[in-house]
Amino acid sequence: MTQFTEADIKAVGGLSRGDRSILHLDEIMPLALRAVPAFAEAVKGGGSIGKWWEAAKLTCRGLREANSETTLGFLLRKGLQASANNWYQLSERRWQEYAQQEGSNAIAEFYAPIYHTSIPGEVPRGGRFPEAAITGEDSRLRNRKFGQIVAIDRELFDDDQTGQIRQYAQRLGDGMGVTESVYCSSRFLGNARTYAGLTVTASEYTTTDINGTTVTGPFNAQLYGAAAGNRPSAFAALSLGPLAAAYVATMNAVDPMQNKIIVKPNTLLVSSMDALHADILLKPGGYPAVLGPSVVTSSVPVLGGTTTFTGSAANQGVSAGYPGGWNSPNPFQGMGWKIVIERYLPDWAWALGESGKGFIMQVRDPMEIAEEGKNSGSYFDFDTIRYRSRERFEADWVGGGSRFWYLGDDGSATGYH
C-alpha cells in the first residue's frame, strides 16, 4: 500500500484550515490512507487534493460505522436497558386495581386514619353536652429492598443469533413486576408465603374489634361481633351463596365503636381458577343457579321437583320461599363490580371490597436497572456483563382498613369448574 507523508499532501495543495479542524483528524488520516491509497488516481486529470479528501472522508465514515456495528454487544446492551423498562411497563401489575399506591421519601411512612366519632344524641334542657372520644389506629410501613443480578458472558451475548439471551436479560424488568404482584397478593391475604424463591412474611397488620380486643391479621370472623366479621368462620369457594354473604357483610361493617362505616364494594378479586366462574356470576341475564334447591336442610318444599328435600331425592326444582332462583333476574348484574384476576393469588382465593381503600402499596424507589461498569468488577476480570434490578417498597393494610374488604376464601377451600 502506498503511504503518503505530510510533504506529499502539501505538494498538491495540502489540507485547508477547515479540513485540519476536523474532529479526530489524527484518527481519520490513517484510515483515509488505507481507504483511498491511490492518491495519484484520485487527483489525476487536474483534480485537487480536495476530491481525494472528500472521497477519503466518505469512505472512512463508512468504515467507522461498520466498526461500531461489529461491536454488537455494546449496541445491544445500550438498547437492552430501555427494552427492559418497556417490558416492566407491559407486565401485569394487577395490584394497581385493588391497592392504593402511595409514594415514600423516608425509610418508613406512618398512617393514622381516625374513625368516625360517636353520633350526637339529644341533650336535655339545661343538661351538659356529652363529649365525644376520638379513636384511630396508628400504622407504620417500613420500606423493603428487592432486586437481583443477572450475569452474561460477553461471548454469549455477542454471538447469540436467536435473541434469547437478550430476552432473558429483559426479564429483569418483567420479573420485578412479578415480585410486586406476588408480594402484594400475599400481604393482602395476610399469610406468609414462598413463591419461586421469594419469601413473603405474614402481614404485620393489627386492628381492634368491637370489644376492644386486638386482632392480629386483616381478616377475622368475629371482627364485628360474635358471629360477624370480614371473613366467614369457614372459608368457601366462590359461588352464589358465599358471594351474597360477602356483599351483606361489607354493607354491615362497623368500626371498633360499633358505628357502621360506609363500604361501597366495587371489586371482585379472584384467582385465575375463578376467572370464568366470576364472569358467570356477574354476567347480565338469568340468575346464576341451576335447577334444584340450594339449601341443605331437610323437609324444604321445592317447586318443579319432589315435594320435600330429603338427601338426594329432591334433585330438581327450586326452593320455595327464597328470593331468586332458576330463570329469575340476576341481582348481581347491576352492581357494577369489576372483576380483577390476580394470577398470583393462591388457587381459589377470592375477596370482595372497595378498591383503593385499606390496602397500601408504598413505593420508595421505583424499579431501576443498572449495568456494572466496564472497567471494574467481573466485566474487567472475567469479561462478564452484569445487570442489576432494584426497587424499594412495602405493601400492607393500615389503620383498620381491612374493614373495606371481605375475604371469602384464602385458597384453603377448593372450588370447581
C-alpha positions as CSV (number, residue, x, y, z in Angstrom):
1,M,0.0,0.0,0.0
2,T,1.3,3.4,-0.9
3,Q,2.0,5.6,2.2
4,F,1.7,9.4,1.9
5,T,3.6,11.8,4.1
6,E,2.7,15.4,5.1
7,A,5.1,16.6,2.4
8,D,3.2,14.6,-0.3
9,I,0.0,16.2,0.8
10,K,1.4,19.7,0.8
11,A,2.9,19.1,-2.7
12,V,-0.6,19.0,-4.2
13,G,-2.1,21.9,-2.2
14,G,-2.4,20.4,1.3
15,L,-5.4,20.4,3.6
16,S,-7.3,23.6,4.2
17,R,-7.6,25.2,7.7
18,G,-11.2,23.9,7.8
19,D,-10.0,20.3,7.0
20,R,-7.4,20.5,9.7
21,S,-10.0,21.4,12.3
22,I,-12.0,18.2,11.7
23,L,-12.6,16.4,14.9
24,H,-10.4,13.3,15.4
25,L,-8.3,14.1,12.3
26,D,-5.4,12.1,13.7
27,E,-7.7,9.0,13.6
28,I,-9.2,9.7,10.2
29,M,-6.0,10.3,8.3
30,P,-4.6,6.8,8.8
31,L,-8.0,5.4,7.7
32,A,-8.0,7.7,4.7
33,L,-4.7,6.5,3.5
34,R,-5.9,2.9,3.8
35,A,-9.3,3.7,2.3
36,V,-8.1,5.6,-0.8
37,P,-4.5,4.6,-1.3
38,A,-4.4,5.5,-5.0
39,F,-3.6,9.1,-4.2
40,A,-2.4,9.9,-7.8
41,E,-5.5,8.4,-9.4
42,A,-7.7,10.4,-7.0
43,V,-6.2,13.7,-8.2
44,K,-5.3,12.9,-11.8
45,G,-6.8,14.9,-14.6
46,G,-6.0,18.2,-12.9
47,G,-8.0,17.4,-9.8
48,S,-7.1,18.8,-6.4
49,I,-6.4,17.0,-3.2
50,G,-9.9,18.1,-2.2
51,K,-11.5,15.4,-4.3
52,W,-9.3,12.8,-2.8
53,W,-10.0,14.1,0.7
54,E,-13.8,14.1,0.2
55,A,-13.6,10.5,-1.2
56,A,-11.4,9.6,1.8
57,K,-13.8,11.1,4.4
58,L,-16.8,9.5,2.8
59,T,-15.1,6.1,2.8
60,C,-13.8,6.5,6.3
61,R,-17.2,7.4,7.6
62,G,-18.5,4.0,6.2
63,L,-15.6,2.2,7.9
64,R,-16.2,3.9,11.2
65,E,-19.9,2.9,11.2
66,A,-19.1,-0.7,10.2
67,N,-16.6,-0.9,13.1
68,S,-19.4,0.2,15.5
69,E,-21.8,-2.3,14.2
70,T,-19.3,-5.1,14.6
71,T,-19.2,-4.2,18.3
72,L,-22.6,-5.9,18.6
73,G,-22.8,-6.4,22.3
74,F,-22.2,-2.7,23.0
75,L,-25.1,-1.6,20.8
76,L,-27.5,-4.3,22.1
77,R,-26.7,-3.6,25.7
78,K,-27.4,0.1,25.2
79,G,-30.8,-0.8,23.8
80,L,-31.4,-3.5,26.4
81,Q,-31.9,-1.2,29.3
82,A,-34.7,0.7,27.5
83,S,-36.3,-2.6,26.4
84,A,-36.2,-3.9,29.9
85,N,-38.1,-0.8,31.2
86,N,-40.7,-1.2,28.5
87,W,-41.2,-4.9,29.4
88,Y,-41.7,-3.8,33.0
89,Q,-44.4,-1.3,32.0
90,L,-46.1,-4.0,30.0
91,S,-46.1,-6.7,32.6
92,E,-49.2,-7.4,34.6
93,R,-49.4,-5.5,37.8
94,R,-53.0,-6.1,38.9
95,W,-52.3,-4.8,42.4
96,Q,-52.9,-1.4,40.9
97,E,-56.6,-2.3,40.6
98,Y,-57.2,-3.2,44.2
99,A,-54.5,-1.4,46.2
100,Q,-53.9,2.3,46.9
101,Q,-50.5,3.4,45.7
102,E,-48.6,5.9,47.8
103,G,-45.1,7.5,47.4
104,S,-42.5,7.5,50.1
105,N,-39.4,9.6,50.8
106,A,-38.2,8.0,54.0
107,I,-37.3,4.7,55.5
108,A,-40.8,4.3,56.7
109,E,-44.2,6.1,56.5
110,F,-46.9,6.4,59.2
111,Y,-50.6,6.3,58.7
112,A,-53.2,7.2,61.3
113,P,-56.7,7.5,60.0
114,I,-59.3,8.1,62.7
115,Y,-62.7,6.5,62.9
116,H,-65.9,8.5,62.8
117,T,-66.8,9.9,66.2
118,S,-69.8,8.8,68.2
119,I,-73.1,10.2,66.9
120,P,-74.7,13.1,68.7
121,G,-77.7,12.4,70.9
122,E,-80.4,14.5,72.4
123,V,-79.4,17.0,75.1
124,P,-81.9,17.7,77.8
125,R,-82.8,21.3,78.7
126,G,-80.1,22.6,81.0
127,G,-78.1,19.4,80.6
128,R,-74.5,19.0,79.8
129,F,-73.4,18.2,76.3
130,P,-71.7,14.8,76.1
131,E,-68.1,14.8,75.0
132,A,-67.1,12.6,72.1
133,A,-64.0,10.4,72.0
134,I,-61.7,10.4,69.0
135,T,-60.4,6.9,68.1
136,G,-58.0,5.9,65.4
137,E,-55.3,3.3,64.7
138,D,-51.6,4.0,64.1
139,S,-49.8,2.1,61.4
140,R,-46.3,2.1,60.0
141,L,-45.0,0.7,56.7
142,R,-41.2,0.2,56.6
143,N,-39.8,0.0,53.1
144,R,-38.1,-3.1,52.0
145,K,-35.5,-3.6,49.2
146,F,-35.9,-6.1,46.4
147,G,-33.6,-6.9,43.4
148,Q,-31.4,-9.4,41.7
149,I,-28.3,-9.6,39.4
150,V,-28.1,-11.4,36.1
151,A,-24.6,-12.2,34.6
152,I,-24.0,-13.0,31.0
153,D,-20.7,-14.0,29.3
154,R,-19.7,-11.4,26.8
155,E,-19.1,-14.0,24.0
156,L,-22.5,-15.5,24.6
157,F,-24.1,-12.1,24.4
158,D,-22.2,-11.1,21.3
159,D,-22.6,-14.4,19.4
160,D,-26.2,-15.2,20.2
161,Q,-28.1,-15.4,16.9
162,T,-31.6,-16.2,18.3
163,G,-32.1,-13.2,20.6
164,Q,-32.9,-15.5,23.6
165,I,-30.0,-14.1,25.7
166,R,-31.2,-10.6,25.2
167,Q,-34.8,-11.6,26.0
168,Y,-33.6,-13.3,29.2
169,A,-31.9,-10.1,30.3
170,Q,-35.1,-8.2,29.6
171,R,-36.9,-10.3,32.2
172,L,-35.1,-8.3,34.9
173,G,-37.8,-5.7,34.5
174,D,-40.6,-8.2,34.0
175,G,-39.5,-10.2,37.0
176,M,-39.8,-7.2,39.3
177,G,-43.4,-6.8,38.2
178,V,-44.0,-10.4,39.2
179,T,-42.3,-9.8,42.6
180,E,-44.7,-6.8,43.2
181,S,-47.7,-9.0,42.3
182,V,-46.7,-11.9,44.5
183,Y,-45.8,-9.7,47.4
184,C,-49.0,-7.6,47.3
185,S,-51.3,-10.6,46.8
186,S,-49.7,-12.4,49.7
187,R,-49.8,-9.4,52.0
188,F,-53.4,-8.8,51.0
189,L,-54.4,-12.2,52.4
190,G,-52.1,-11.7,55.4
191,N,-50.4,-15.0,55.1
192,A,-46.7,-15.9,54.9
193,R,-45.8,-17.4,51.5
194,T,-42.9,-18.6,49.4
195,Y,-43.1,-18.3,45.6
196,A,-40.3,-19.1,43.2
197,G,-37.7,-18.3,45.8
198,L,-39.4,-15.1,47.0
199,T,-40.3,-15.3,50.7
200,V,-43.1,-13.1,51.9
201,T,-43.6,-12.7,55.6
202,A,-47.0,-12.5,57.2
203,S,-48.8,-9.2,57.4
204,E,-47.8,-7.1,60.4
205,Y,-51.3,-5.5,60.5
206,T,-53.3,-5.4,63.7
207,T,-56.7,-3.8,64.4
208,T,-59.3,-3.7,67.2
209,D,-62.6,-5.4,67.3
210,I,-65.8,-4.1,68.9
211,N,-64.8,-5.4,72.3
212,G,-61.5,-3.5,72.3
213,T,-59.5,-6.7,71.8
214,T,-56.5,-6.6,69.5
215,V,-57.0,-8.7,66.3
216,T,-53.9,-9.9,64.5
217,G,-54.1,-10.1,60.7
218,P,-56.5,-8.4,58.3
219,F,-59.4,-10.9,58.3
220,N,-61.3,-12.2,61.3
221,A,-64.7,-13.9,61.6
222,Q,-65.6,-12.0,64.8
223,L,-64.3,-8.6,63.9
224,Y,-67.8,-7.1,64.0
225,G,-69.4,-9.3,66.7
226,A,-69.7,-12.8,68.0
227,A,-70.9,-14.1,64.6
228,A,-70.0,-11.3,62.2
229,G,-66.7,-10.4,60.6
230,N,-64.9,-9.7,57.4
231,R,-64.5,-13.4,56.6
232,P,-66.6,-16.5,57.2
233,S,-66.0,-18.9,60.0
234,A,-65.1,-21.5,57.4
235,F,-63.8,-20.4,54.0
236,A,-65.9,-21.3,51.0
237,A,-65.2,-21.4,47.3
238,L,-66.7,-18.6,45.1
239,S,-70.3,-19.3,44.4
240,L,-73.7,-17.6,44.6
241,G,-74.4,-18.0,48.3
242,P,-70.9,-17.0,49.6
243,L,-70.8,-14.0,47.3
244,A,-74.2,-12.8,48.6
245,A,-73.0,-13.3,52.1
246,A,-69.8,-11.3,51.3
247,Y,-71.9,-8.4,50.0
248,V,-74.1,-8.3,53.0
249,A,-71.1,-8.4,55.4
250,T,-69.4,-5.4,53.7
251,M,-72.7,-3.4,53.9
252,N,-72.7,-4.1,57.7
253,A,-69.1,-3.4,58.5
254,V,-68.6,-1.4,61.7
255,D,-65.7,0.3,63.4
256,P,-64.4,-0.5,67.0
257,M,-67.1,1.8,68.4
258,Q,-69.8,-0.2,66.6
259,N,-70.6,2.6,64.2
260,K,-71.3,1.4,60.7
261,I,-68.8,2.5,58.1
262,I,-69.5,3.3,54.5
263,V,-68.2,0.5,52.3
264,K,-69.1,0.6,48.6
265,P,-67.9,-2.8,47.1
266,N,-66.8,-2.3,43.6
267,T,-64.2,-5.0,43.0
268,L,-64.4,-8.8,43.0
269,L,-60.8,-10.1,43.3
270,V,-60.3,-13.7,42.2
271,S,-57.5,-16.1,41.3
272,S,-57.1,-17.4,37.8
273,M,-59.0,-20.5,38.8
274,D,-62.2,-18.5,39.1
275,A,-61.7,-16.3,36.0
276,L,-64.7,-17.8,34.2
277,H,-66.8,-18.5,37.3
278,A,-66.6,-14.9,38.4
279,D,-67.7,-13.7,34.9
280,I,-70.7,-16.1,35.0
281,L,-71.8,-14.9,38.4
282,L,-71.8,-11.2,37.4
283,K,-73.0,-11.5,33.8
284,P,-76.3,-10.0,32.9
285,G,-79.1,-12.4,32.3
286,G,-80.8,-15.2,34.4
287,Y,-80.0,-15.9,38.0
288,P,-76.7,-17.9,38.1
289,A,-78.3,-21.0,39.6
290,V,-79.2,-24.5,38.4
291,L,-82.4,-26.5,38.9
292,G,-82.6,-27.8,42.4
293,P,-82.6,-26.4,45.9
294,S,-79.6,-24.5,47.2
295,V,-80.2,-25.3,50.9
296,V,-79.2,-28.5,52.7
297,T,-81.8,-28.7,55.4
298,S,-84.4,-31.4,55.3
299,S,-88.1,-31.1,54.5
300,V,-87.8,-27.9,52.5
301,P,-90.6,-27.6,49.9
302,V,-89.4,-27.3,46.4
303,L,-91.1,-26.4,43.1
304,G,-90.8,-28.4,39.9
305,G,-89.4,-31.5,41.6
306,T,-90.1,-33.7,44.5
307,T,-92.3,-32.4,47.4
308,T,-89.6,-32.3,50.0
309,F,-85.8,-32.2,50.2
310,T,-84.6,-35.4,51.7
311,G,-80.9,-36.1,50.9
312,S,-80.5,-36.5,47.2
313,A,-84.2,-37.3,46.5
314,A,-85.1,-33.7,45.6
315,N,-82.7,-33.2,42.8
316,Q,-84.8,-30.9,40.6
317,G,-86.9,-27.8,41.1
318,V,-86.2,-24.6,43.0
319,S,-86.7,-23.8,46.7
320,A,-90.0,-22.1,47.6
321,G,-90.0,-19.0,49.8
322,Y,-86.4,-17.9,48.9
323,P,-85.5,-14.9,46.7
324,G,-84.1,-15.6,43.3
325,G,-83.9,-18.9,41.7
326,W,-83.6,-20.5,38.3
327,N,-84.5,-18.3,35.4
328,S,-85.1,-15.2,37.6
329,P,-83.1,-12.0,37.0
330,N,-79.5,-11.9,38.2
331,P,-79.4,-9.5,41.2
332,F,-75.6,-9.0,40.8
333,Q,-75.8,-7.7,37.2
334,G,-76.5,-4.1,38.2
335,M,-73.8,-3.8,40.9
336,G,-71.1,-2.6,38.6
337,W,-68.4,-4.7,40.2
338,K,-65.2,-5.0,38.4
339,I,-63.6,-8.4,38.1
340,V,-59.8,-8.3,38.9
341,I,-58.0,-11.6,38.1
342,E,-54.8,-11.8,40.1
343,R,-52.8,-14.6,38.7
344,Y,-50.5,-14.8,41.8
345,L,-53.3,-15.3,44.3
346,P,-53.4,-18.9,45.7
347,D,-55.8,-21.0,43.7
348,W,-59.5,-20.4,44.5
349,A,-58.8,-17.4,46.7
350,W,-61.3,-14.5,46.3
351,A,-62.4,-11.3,48.0
352,L,-65.0,-8.6,47.6
353,G,-64.4,-5.0,48.6
354,E,-63.7,-1.4,47.7
355,S,-60.5,-0.9,45.7
356,G,-58.1,1.8,46.7
357,K,-59.1,1.6,50.4
358,G,-57.3,0.0,53.3
359,F,-54.5,-1.8,51.5
360,I,-51.5,0.3,50.6
361,M,-48.7,-0.3,48.1
362,Q,-46.0,2.2,49.2
363,V,-43.1,2.8,46.7
364,R,-39.9,4.4,48.0
365,D,-37.6,3.9,44.9
366,P,-39.2,2.8,41.6
367,M,-37.7,-0.1,39.7
368,E,-34.3,0.6,38.1
369,I,-31.8,-1.4,36.0
370,A,-28.1,-0.7,36.3
371,E,-25.2,-2.0,34.3
372,E,-21.9,-2.8,36.0
373,G,-19.1,-0.6,34.9
374,K,-16.9,-1.9,32.0
375,N,-13.6,-1.1,33.7
376,S,-14.3,-2.8,37.0
377,G,-15.7,-5.9,38.6
378,S,-16.5,-9.0,36.7
379,Y,-16.6,-7.3,33.4
380,F,-13.0,-6.3,33.7
381,D,-11.8,-9.6,35.3
382,F,-13.9,-12.2,33.6
383,D,-15.4,-10.4,30.5
384,T,-18.9,-10.9,32.1
385,I,-21.8,-8.4,31.6
386,R,-23.8,-7.9,34.7
387,Y,-27.1,-6.2,35.2
388,R,-28.9,-5.4,38.5
389,S,-32.5,-4.6,39.1
390,R,-33.6,-2.8,42.3
391,E,-36.7,-1.5,43.9
392,R,-37.8,-0.4,47.4
393,F,-41.4,-0.7,48.5
394,E,-43.7,-2.2,51.1
395,A,-47.4,-3.3,51.0
396,D,-49.7,-4.0,53.8
397,W,-53.0,-3.0,55.5
398,V,-53.2,0.2,57.5
399,G,-55.5,1.8,60.0
400,G,-58.3,-0.6,60.3
401,G,-58.5,-0.7,56.5
402,S,-59.3,-4.4,56.2
403,R,-62.9,-3.4,57.1
404,F,-63.3,-2.3,53.5
405,W,-62.9,-5.9,52.2
406,Y,-64.4,-9.3,52.8
407,L,-62.2,-12.4,52.3
408,G,-64.4,-15.4,51.1
409,D,-61.5,-17.8,50.6
410,D,-57.8,-17.7,51.2
411,G,-57.3,-20.7,48.9
412,S,-57.9,-23.4,51.5
413,A,-61.3,-24.2,50.2
414,T,-61.2,-25.9,46.8
415,G,-63.7,-24.8,44.1
416,Y,-64.8,-26.4,40.9
417,H,-65.2,-25.6,37.2
